[in-house]
Amino acid sequence: QLQSLKVLFRHKENIKDKLKSLKRETSSLLAVVFPELDKVIKDPYNVTGLILLDKYPTAKHFEYVTVDRILKLFRKVKGNNFNITKAQLLLSIAKDTIYSGVAKDARAFFIRSNITLIRALQEQIKSLEDEMIKIFDKPINEENPITKDDEDYISSVLDNLRTIPGVSDKTLLALLAECGNLDRFKDAKSLIGYLGLYPTQEQSGNTLKYGHLAKRGARYAKKALYLASVAAVRHNSELKQIFRNQVASGRAKKEALIIIARKLAYIIWAIYKHNQPYNPTRVFVAHP
């Protein structure tokens, strides 16, 4: 299971890198053909943004467009919040754009071609994430408890890991794909060392500042845990309290989030080792 997960996870990360490259390429061209777009569309690569760009790829393509025609594009989009005010603003900034319209059709073809590729890669990433989850989606028979020697042991562990508030499947899959069997670490401290889950330090005179996460370690798993710490502070009452205590004691928010990420690593390692669901009373136990 873990080897299969690793293969799929690495493939997904390679596709994500290709997707980032395509987005950068497209954004560079959008900065030419519609530099004012970010006043209305913050993320041109979500469902709404891609639909809009596919239909009207440059500012000059809005020349004869009405508000109703724009709103009609999004009527069937679930969760769409593109309203009349946004549509009016979009038309207004398109009218006053600094783009002259040079090579409009060629640039539009370029953008639409990239949109096709972006959508295909987004779909591939979603399919890979579904396939990774499928590896562990095994029915658990409660009458016959699973032992560590059973083939489906990790599936039952994942079910218990899912009980941690604020931690998503993406985080857990990244950690397992990068670190493998967590039993191979003698303790949680060893896992944290493997991840490289500590901040960089910058000293100026008597002042010590904490920066971004260190570059060493398991890059994808470390990033996933850090992002999970942000979600946990919102959705996990115990970790939210620890975060507040750290900030109140004078820690920078980034440093406090790294402490939460380390705490998550302790929690995940303990759940994996003992195959027990999340226990909020254990969160406040001090760790070395």
Phi, psi and omega in degrees: 000313182292324178292319177297317178300316182299317180299311182291321181296314179297321178296319179298318181294324176296319179293321178298323177295319177296321179296317178299319179297316178297320180295318178298317180299316181291319180297323179298321179286323178297328178295341178266312188272344176200069185295341182270359188302325184293352174289338181244315183252107180285322179237098182289356185251009171276181185303312182297313182298317181292323177297316181295313182292327179295324181276317182229083188286342178229166179299327182289343179283353179267005189304318183245025183267145177253167177300317181299321181294324178292313181297328180297330180300329190252006185297331182260007180273121182292133179075014181292134177236026180279105186257183182299319181301315179296319180296318179295318179296320179299314179294324180294314181286331177294323180293325184261016183298153177272353179290130184279339182099005180297132179056036184304312185291320179295317180292326176295319178298317179302311182295315181296323177298316179293325178298319177301316180291320180299314179298320180295318180291321177299320179293321178296319179297316178298317180297319179294321178296319177296320181293322179295318178296323182299330180302324186256356181279078179246138178294133181260127179267107184292337181287335179239090183305141181276137176256172183294342180275347182284148183298327185263018181301315183294330177297319179289325177297316180299321177300320179288324178295330179291349180279355179283115180298133177090356180251121184268169175300323181300319179296313183295319180293321178297318181294314181291323180293321183278326187255344180072215181290115184290347176295341182286348175268127185295333176203174182295329179298323178293321177297316180297321177296320178296320181289333186073040188270072177209155184274156172286154181237138177233122182248131177228104185067239178264003182263128178247119180248145178256133182250220182286173176297146178298151183282339181288160174101191182279098191303308185292318181293321180296314179298318180298319180291323179295315178296325177295328180295325177296315179292321182296324179296333178274322192247353182244110187297324181292313181290329175298319179295318178297317179300313180298319179297319181294317179293319180296331180278359176109002178289145172291154183299321179297317179295320179296322178294323177294323176297319177295319178298320178295320178297319177298321179297319176298314182297313181297317179298317181295318179295319179297315183294316186261351180051051178235149180293168181302132179239106184300332182291340181273349185297324185273005175291130182290144177244149179291000000 
